[in-house]
Amino acid sequence: MDLTTLHLLSASDAARFIRERIITSEQLVEACLTRIRDVDPQVQAWAFLDPDHARAQARAADVLRLSGQPIGPLHGVPVAIKDIFDTADMPTEYGSPIYAGRTPSRDATVVSSLRAAGAVILGRPAIRTTLSILPAVRRADRPPLLAPTWCRSRSVAKPTVQRFARQPIAVSSVSSRRTD
């Protein structure tokens, strides 16, 4: 397996390769972070990215997989969480300076579902607030294939873990409630 092209895997292929021990979550996350580091200065697709936290999640996912315990359908697969969903371990600012620095006390249901399925949360892609006259915090208009397929924006209605396991991942356009 060519480790330099892991960022091109679909979410379902990545999950299968991790499950079958062809690759580790740490290898996949590192490949995605390398690709992000290489292209993000030009495309500015990430509003928040915590590489150390992502690596720690990937290491924990690999340890769990090696322990023989049951794993979820997205075990070890890196995902991006749009900034409209509360995530307890990173800022949730709704793409607006009004909420700058806001860190919720708990995850939104969709984020909890992704974690339960074993996903590794990389960070937050840049967004523009609805009906905003303000520019996006960072540009998210990037050419195709510069980010993993599960990090590209797609509309998702009523997500389920099973749907996420079969499709490229992007949490987007799902109604959510503030949890704080």
N, C-alpha and C positions, 0 to 999 in steps of 0.2 A: 504494500500500500504506500503510495506517494504521500508523505506527510505534508508536502507543500501545497497540496490541493484539497485538503480536508475541508476548508471553508466553503467549497463548492457542493458538498454533500447536501442532499435534502434531509429534513429532520427525521423522516422515517428510516432512511439509509444510515444516518448517523446513529440513531438509537439501536438499529439492528447490529451495526458493526461494534458498538460498545457492548451490547448484550452477548454477542458471539466472541468477544475478546479479541477482535481484529485490531481495534484501537482502544485507547483509554480516553476517558473524559478529559483528563488533563492534556493529552495530545490535541484533542479537538478544540478545546478552549484556547490553548496556546496558539494553534493555527489561526483561529478567528481573531484573537488579539493581535497577532502579527499582521494580519491583513488590515485590521482596523488601524493599527499604528502606521501602516504604509500609505493608506489612502485617505484617512480622515482629515489630515491637514488640508487637502484639496476640496473634499466634499462636505466637511463639517457636518456629518450625519449624527453625531452623538452629543447630546446635551449633558449626559452624566455617564461616566464609565469608571468602574473601580476594578482595574485588572487584578489587584491583590485579592480582593474579595471573591472575584470570579475563580481565580486559581484555587483558593481555599475551598470553595464549593465543589470544584472539580475533583480535588484530592479526596474530599470526604465522600463524594459519589463513587470514586474508584475503590476506596476502602470498603464501603458498604457492599459494592458488587462482589469484591473478593471474599467477603465474609460469608457468602452463600445465602444471605437473607433475600427475601423477595424484593424485586425492584419494579419501579413504575414504568409505564410505556415511553416516557421521555427521559429516562434515567441518564443523566450526564450530558444531555443535549443543551447547548447554550441558547438562550432566548433573550430578546429585548422586550421590555415592558414599556408601553407608551405612557407618557407622563400624565395621563388622566386616571391612572389606577394607583391607589394607595399601596405603597410598598414600605414595610416597616424598617428595612435596613438601608434605605436610600431616600434622598429628597423626592417629594412629590409636589411639584410646583405648578402643575397644569399649564406649563408653557407660558406662564405669566409672571411678570415682576411683582405683582401683588402678593403672590404666595412664595416668594423667594425664601429659601431656607426652611420651608415647612417639611417636617419629617413626621409622618403619621405614626401612631402607636401600634397599629396592626395592619396586616395585609388586606387588600380587597379580596373578595371571594375568588375571582379569577386568578389572582396571584397565588393564593393559597392552593388552588387546584393545580396550578402548574408546579408548585413546589412539591405537592403530594405525588405528582406524577414523576418527580425526579429531575425536573428541569434545573439548569444552572442559569441564574439571572445575571447577565452581563452588565446591564445598565439601562439607560433610557435614550431612545432616539429623539432628535430635535422635533418639536411640533410647533404649530402656530395655534394660538387660541382661537376659538370660534368667534367669528365676526370681529376680530381684533383689527385695529388700525395699526397696531404695533408690529414690527417685523418679527419673524421667528427668532428665537434666541440664537439658533444656529441654522444654517441652510440644511435642508433635507432633500434637496433636488439633486440626486446623484445618478450617474449613469448606471445601467443594469450590471449586475454581477460584481459590484464593488464591495458588497456586504453579503454575509451568508443569506441564503434564500429565506431563512426564517426570521431575518432581521428586516426584510423589506416590508413596507406598509401594505396591508391588505385589509379589507373589511371582513370582520368576523361577526356573525350574529349568533347569539346564544351558544358560546363555546362549550365544548365538552372535551374532556381529556382524550376520548377516543378520536374525535375529529382532529385534534391537534396532532395526534400520533400519526395520522394518515396524510396530513397536509403540511406545506411549509408553515412555519410558525411566525406569527406577528399578532400581538394583542392590540387590537384597534377597534374603534367604533362599537364597543360594547358598553351598554349603559352601566354605570357604577354609582355607588353611593359613597359619600364621604363617611369615613368611619371614626372621625374624631369630633 
